[in-house]
Amino acid sequence: MVSGYGAGMGSRRFDVPAPVRDAAVAVGVAGAQVAAGLSGEPPAGALGLALLAGGGLALGVARRAQVLVLAVTGLCAVGVQVAGVDVPAVAFLVAVYAAMRAGRRAATVIASVAVLAALPVVALLSGQDAGTAFEQARDVLELAWLVAAAAAGEALRQAERRADEAERTREEVARRRADAERLHIARELHDSLTHQIAIIKVQSEVAVHVARRRGEQVPEALLAIQAAGREATRELRATLTALREDDTTVPRGLDDVHELVRDARSIGLDATLTMAGERPDVPAAVSRTVYRIVQEALTNVARHAEARTAAVTIDCRRDVLTVQVDDDGRAAPDTVPVLGVGLLGMQERVAALGGLLRARPRDEGGFTVRAELPVGGTP
């Protein structure tokens, strides 16, 4: 019963945002210091209370400005000593912890030595004897507490670093397993399909060649088998290449679109490529998406559209890149496009980049695929 209750509570644990936690710590420390100042004998004056509150509230930005907070809390601790308030420098200890956790070792050591040296000097200058001055300085900032705060910050920093390294190791192991699985699938596809498709392609090529040499009319079915064999060979090669790709392989992108157009011409499609506009530094994700959109669109044209021509237009602007593929296939203006796997894949890629995809029949006949991809601020 106890373990079940604990598990249920753990699954509903709230994750408080870091700024809220920082603000709560700052307000808590400031409140504790002010309360300690008010309960002292004699109670702290207005200047002392202001310094106590200011030192605590400065911790609200300790995550973003560790060195600045070290300086502010240290000066406040010394200022409190000048004001004659005997309150432990809790805010400075928290700042030391935060700075060490952030890896600011040198700044922490310099600030700690400076504050430790300044506290007794200020007490001496205020007219106290040496023994009383050093005793009061020790009460405000004990060396043991200072070392403990620094050690706690450093220990947590090392623990977080080891946790990050462990996470990276897990990701690398998962990536290696995925790479191995891709290679396994590629080998299986190569062994089971490549040979059969190659045989079909060769046999159809030979049959067409023989029929033409004899002056016979080549059956449409045989020409379709020939075209399908070529296309299947190209797609299988592309699939195997994609499966074998790893992180060291340069991905296909905008610079490789002309190869897609050239391949489309090789299967009898009158394909053209037009690049317009000024080409900025296109993000890698957008470049890869453009390549995949053109690849899928031209594949659909070759396989389904019964088109004679296809026009690929890429317009590069400062904030948006537009890619459009038009064909003169059999799609009529009143045809409802069927969202197959290819179009759904395009939509997912474009949506992931915050873009817009339109795929519909053209008024003059044929089909058009148009994607608008934002390039400003895309990772």
LUMGU-942027 format. One record per residue (C-alpha): residue in three letters; z, y, x. Coordinates in nm, 2 decimals. Example, Ala and Ser with C-alpha at 12.3 -4.5 7.8 and 13.67 -1.06 7.14 Angstrom:
! LUMGU-942027
- ala 0.78 -0.45 1.23
- ser 0.71 -0.11 1.37
***
This chain:
! LUMGU-942027
- met 0.00 0.00 0.00
- val 0.09 0.24 0.28
- ser -0.24 0.18 0.47
- gly -0.45 0.22 0.16
- tyr -0.28 0.55 0.08
- gly -0.33 0.67 0.43
- ala -0.70 0.58 0.42
- gly -0.75 0.76 0.10
- met -0.59 1.07 0.23
- gly -0.79 1.06 0.54
- ser -1.12 1.04 0.35
- arg -1.02 1.36 0.17
- arg -0.92 1.56 0.48
- phe -1.02 1.92 0.47
- asp -1.20 2.07 0.77
- val -1.07 2.43 0.81
- pro -1.33 2.66 0.97
- ala -1.25 2.77 1.32
- pro -1.23 3.15 1.24
- val -0.98 3.08 0.96
- arg -0.77 2.87 1.21
- asp -0.79 3.14 1.47
- ala -0.68 3.41 1.22
- ala -0.39 3.20 1.10
- val -0.27 3.14 1.46
- ala -0.30 3.52 1.53
- val -0.11 3.62 1.22
- gly 0.16 3.35 1.28
- val 0.22 3.45 1.64
- ala 0.22 3.82 1.56
- gly 0.47 3.77 1.28
- ala 0.69 3.55 1.49
- gln 0.70 3.81 1.77
- val 0.77 4.10 1.53
- ala 1.05 3.90 1.37
- ala 1.20 3.83 1.71
- gly 1.17 4.20 1.80
- leu 1.35 4.30 1.48
- ser 1.63 4.05 1.53
- gly 1.70 4.16 1.89
- glu 2.00 4.36 2.01
- pro 1.91 4.64 1.98
- pro 1.61 4.59 1.74
- ala 1.27 4.69 1.89
- gly 1.14 5.03 1.82
- ala 0.80 5.13 1.68
- leu 0.62 5.11 2.02
- gly 0.77 4.76 2.09
- leu 0.68 4.63 1.74
- ala 0.33 4.77 1.77
- leu 0.28 4.59 2.11
- leu 0.43 4.27 1.98
- ala 0.20 4.27 1.67
- gly -0.11 4.38 1.88
- gly -0.06 4.10 2.13
- gly -0.04 3.84 1.86
- leu -0.33 3.97 1.65
- ala -0.55 3.98 1.96
- leu -0.55 3.60 1.95
- gly -0.79 3.61 1.66
- val -1.08 3.65 1.90
- ala -0.94 3.42 2.18
- arg -1.21 3.16 2.11
- arg -1.49 3.41 2.18
- ala -1.34 3.65 2.44
- gln -1.09 3.45 2.65
- val -1.07 3.69 2.94
- leu -1.04 4.00 2.72
- val -0.76 3.84 2.52
- leu -0.58 3.74 2.84
- ala -0.59 4.10 2.96
- val -0.47 4.24 2.62
- thr -0.19 4.00 2.57
- gly -0.08 4.04 2.93
- leu -0.07 4.42 2.90
- cys 0.12 4.39 2.57
- ala 0.38 4.16 2.74
- val 0.43 4.41 3.02
- gly 0.43 4.70 2.77
- val 0.70 4.53 2.56
- gln 0.91 4.50 2.88
- val 0.86 4.87 2.94
- ala 0.98 4.94 2.58
- gly 1.30 4.75 2.66
- val 1.24 4.46 2.42
- asp 1.35 4.12 2.54
- val 1.11 3.89 2.35
- pro 0.92 3.58 2.50
- ala 0.55 3.65 2.57
- val 0.43 3.38 2.32
- ala 0.10 3.55 2.27
- phe 0.02 3.55 2.64
- leu 0.11 3.18 2.66
- val -0.13 3.10 2.37
- ala -0.40 3.31 2.55
- val -0.34 3.11 2.87
- tyr -0.38 2.79 2.67
- ala -0.70 2.91 2.51
- ala -0.85 3.03 2.84
- met -0.78 2.70 3.02
- arg -0.93 2.51 2.73
- ala -1.24 2.72 2.76
- gly -1.26 2.65 3.14
- arg -1.16 3.00 3.25
- arg -0.94 2.87 3.53
- ala -0.98 3.16 3.78
- ala -0.93 3.43 3.52
- thr -0.62 3.24 3.39
- val -0.47 3.21 3.74
- ile -0.53 3.58 3.82
- ala -0.39 3.70 3.49
- ser -0.08 3.48 3.51
- val 0.00 3.59 3.87
- ala -0.05 3.95 3.77
- val 0.18 3.93 3.47
- leu 0.45 3.73 3.66
- ala 0.45 3.99 3.93
- ala 0.44 4.29 3.70
- leu 0.73 4.19 3.47
- pro 1.01 4.22 3.74
- val 0.85 4.53 3.89
- val 0.85 4.70 3.56
- ala 1.21 4.60 3.50
- leu 1.31 4.74 3.85
- leu 1.13 5.07 3.78
- ser 1.32 5.11 3.46
- gly 1.64 5.13 3.66
- gln 1.78 4.78 3.64
- asp 1.93 4.61 3.94
- ala 1.73 4.33 4.10
- gly 1.92 4.04 3.96
- thr 1.91 4.17 3.60
- ala 1.54 4.26 3.64
- phe 1.44 3.91 3.75
- glu 1.65 3.75 3.49
- gln 1.49 3.95 3.21
- ala 1.14 3.88 3.35
- arg 1.22 3.51 3.35
- asp 1.34 3.53 2.99
- val 1.01 3.70 2.88
- leu 0.78 3.46 3.07
- glu 0.92 3.14 3.22
- leu 0.71 2.98 3.48
- ala 0.76 2.63 3.33
- trp 0.62 2.74 2.99
- leu 0.33 2.91 3.16
- val 0.24 2.59 3.36
- ala 0.28 2.39 3.04
- ala 0.05 2.61 2.84
- ala -0.21 2.60 3.12
- ala -0.18 2.22 3.15
- ala -0.21 2.16 2.78
- gly -0.53 2.37 2.77
- glu -0.68 2.19 3.07
- ala -0.59 1.85 2.92
- leu -0.75 1.92 2.59
- arg -1.06 2.05 2.77
- gln -1.09 1.73 2.97
- ala -1.04 1.52 2.65
- glu -1.31 1.71 2.47
- arg -1.55 1.67 2.77
- arg -1.49 1.30 2.77
- ala -1.55 1.28 2.40
- asp -1.88 1.47 2.44
- glu -1.99 1.23 2.72
- ala -1.90 0.93 2.50
- glu -2.11 1.07 2.22
- arg -2.40 1.13 2.45
- thr -2.37 0.78 2.58
- arg -2.38 0.64 2.22
- glu -2.69 0.84 2.15
- glu -2.86 0.72 2.46
- val -2.78 0.36 2.38
- ala -2.91 0.41 2.02
- arg -3.23 0.57 2.16
- arg -3.29 0.29 2.40
- arg -3.25 0.04 2.12
- ala -3.49 0.23 1.91
- asp -3.74 0.24 2.20
- ala -3.70 -0.13 2.25
- glu -3.76 -0.20 1.88
- arg -4.07 0.02 1.88
- leu -4.21 -0.17 2.17
- his -4.14 -0.49 2.00
- ile -4.32 -0.38 1.68
- ala -4.61 -0.26 1.89
- arg -4.64 -0.59 2.07
- glu -4.63 -0.78 1.73
- leu -4.90 -0.55 1.59
- his -5.11 -0.59 1.90
- asp -5.08 -0.97 1.90
- ser -5.13 -1.02 1.53
- leu -5.39 -0.76 1.43
- thr -5.58 -0.63 1.73
- his -5.77 -0.95 1.79
- gln -5.87 -1.00 1.43
- ile -5.98 -0.64 1.37
- ala -6.18 -0.65 1.69
- ile -6.36 -0.96 1.58
- ile -6.44 -0.80 1.24
- lys -6.57 -0.49 1.41
- val -6.79 -0.67 1.66
- gln -6.93 -0.91 1.40
- ser -7.02 -0.62 1.16
- glu -7.18 -0.42 1.45
- val -7.39 -0.73 1.55
- ala -7.49 -0.79 1.19
- val -7.60 -0.43 1.13
- his -7.79 -0.43 1.46
- val -7.97 -0.75 1.39
- ala -8.07 -0.64 1.04
- arg -8.21 -0.31 1.17
- arg -8.41 -0.49 1.45
- arg -8.57 -0.71 1.19
- gly -8.66 -0.41 0.97
- glu -8.44 -0.53 0.69
- gln -8.23 -0.31 0.47
- val -7.87 -0.31 0.57
- pro -7.65 -0.39 0.27
- glu -7.41 -0.12 0.17
- ala -7.12 -0.36 0.18
- leu -7.20 -0.44 0.55
- leu -7.21 -0.07 0.64
- ala -6.88 -0.02 0.47
- ile -6.73 -0.31 0.67
- gln -6.87 -0.16 0.99
- ala -6.71 0.18 0.91
- ala -6.39 0.03 0.80
- gly -6.37 -0.17 1.12
- arg -6.42 0.14 1.33
- glu -6.16 0.33 1.13
- ala -5.91 0.04 1.14
- thr -5.95 0.01 1.52
- arg -5.89 0.39 1.56
- glu -5.59 0.39 1.34
- leu -5.44 0.08 1.49
- arg -5.48 0.23 1.84
- ala -5.32 0.55 1.72
- thr -5.03 0.36 1.56
- leu -4.97 0.15 1.87
- thr -4.98 0.46 2.09
- ala -4.72 0.63 1.86
- leu -4.49 0.33 1.87
- arg -4.51 0.31 2.25
- glu -4.43 0.68 2.29
- asp -4.10 0.77 2.44
- asp -3.93 1.10 2.53
- thr -4.13 1.12 2.85
- thr -4.46 1.11 2.67
- val -4.61 1.45 2.60
- pro -4.65 1.46 2.21
- arg -4.98 1.55 2.05
- gly -5.01 1.90 1.92
- leu -5.23 2.20 1.85
- asp -5.42 2.16 2.18
- asp -5.53 1.81 2.08
- val -5.67 1.89 1.73
- his -6.03 1.92 1.88
- glu -6.00 1.55 1.96
- leu -5.94 1.47 1.60
- val -6.24 1.66 1.50
- arg -6.45 1.49 1.76
- asp -6.34 1.15 1.65
- ala -6.43 1.24 1.29
- arg -6.78 1.33 1.40
- ser -6.81 0.99 1.58
- ile -6.78 0.81 1.24
- gly -7.05 1.02 1.08
- leu -6.85 1.31 0.93
- asp -6.99 1.66 0.99
- ala -6.65 1.81 1.10
- thr -6.60 2.16 1.24
- leu -6.30 2.33 1.39
- thr -6.23 2.71 1.36
- met -5.95 2.88 1.54
- ala -5.87 3.23 1.42
- gly -5.62 3.50 1.49
- glu -5.41 3.57 1.80
- arg -5.23 3.26 1.92
- pro -4.86 3.32 2.00
- asp -4.63 3.07 2.16
- val -4.63 2.81 1.88
- pro -4.30 2.61 1.86
- ala -4.34 2.25 1.96
- ala -4.23 2.13 1.61
- val -4.50 2.34 1.44
- ser -4.76 2.23 1.70
- arg -4.69 1.86 1.63
- thr -4.69 1.91 1.25
- val -5.04 2.08 1.27
- tyr -5.17 1.78 1.46
- arg -5.03 1.53 1.21
- ile -5.16 1.73 0.91
- val -5.51 1.75 1.05
- gln -5.50 1.38 1.15
- glu -5.39 1.27 0.80
- ala -5.63 1.50 0.62
- leu -5.93 1.38 0.82
- thr -5.82 1.02 0.78
- asn -5.81 1.07 0.40
- val -6.15 1.24 0.40
- ala -6.30 0.95 0.59
- arg -6.14 0.68 0.39
- his -6.14 0.81 0.03
- ala -6.34 1.13 -0.02
- glu -6.70 1.00 0.03
- ala -6.75 1.34 0.19
- arg -7.03 1.46 0.43
- thr -6.86 1.76 0.58
- ala -6.50 1.86 0.67
- ala -6.39 2.20 0.79
- val -6.07 2.25 0.98
- thr -5.94 2.61 1.00
- ile -5.63 2.71 1.20
- asp -5.52 3.07 1.17
- cys -5.25 3.18 1.41
- arg -5.05 3.49 1.33
- arg -4.73 3.64 1.47
- asp -4.50 3.50 1.19
- val -4.70 3.22 1.03
- leu -4.96 2.96 1.12
- thr -5.20 2.84 0.86
- val -5.39 2.51 0.88
- gln -5.65 2.42 0.62
- val -5.88 2.12 0.58
- asp -6.17 2.14 0.33
- asp -6.41 1.87 0.24
- asp -6.71 1.83 0.00
- gly -6.61 1.49 -0.13
- arg -6.61 1.35 -0.48
- ala -6.29 1.53 -0.60
- ala -6.36 1.74 -0.91
- pro -6.18 2.06 -1.01
- asp -6.01 1.89 -1.30
- thr -5.89 1.59 -1.09
- val -5.52 1.54 -1.06
- pro -5.43 1.47 -0.70
- val -5.25 1.14 -0.63
- leu -4.95 1.19 -0.40
- gly -5.00 0.89 -0.17
- val -4.80 0.81 0.14
- gly -5.01 1.05 0.35
- leu -4.96 1.36 0.13
- leu -4.59 1.28 0.09
- gly -4.55 1.26 0.47
- met -4.73 1.60 0.50
- gln -4.49 1.75 0.25
- glu -4.19 1.62 0.43
- arg -4.30 1.75 0.76
- val -4.39 2.09 0.63
- ala -4.07 2.12 0.42
- ala -3.86 2.03 0.72
- leu -4.00 2.35 0.89
- gly -3.95 2.57 0.59
- gly -4.32 2.59 0.52
- leu -4.55 2.55 0.22
- leu -4.81 2.28 0.15
- arg -5.08 2.28 -0.11
- ala -5.32 2.00 -0.17
- arg -5.56 2.02 -0.46
- pro -5.93 1.99 -0.56
- arg -6.16 2.28 -0.48
- asp -6.34 2.47 -0.76
- glu -6.67 2.41 -0.59
- gly -6.60 2.04 -0.55
- gly -6.42 1.84 -0.28
- phe -6.06 1.87 -0.18
- thr -5.85 2.11 0.02
- val -5.52 2.07 0.21
- arg -5.35 2.40 0.32
- ala -5.02 2.43 0.50
- glu -4.84 2.75 0.59
- leu -4.59 2.71 0.87
- pro -4.34 2.98 0.99
- val -4.35 3.03 1.36
- gly -4.09 3.30 1.40
- gly -3.75 3.15 1.50
- thr -3.86 2.79 1.46
- pro -3.68 2.56 1.70
***
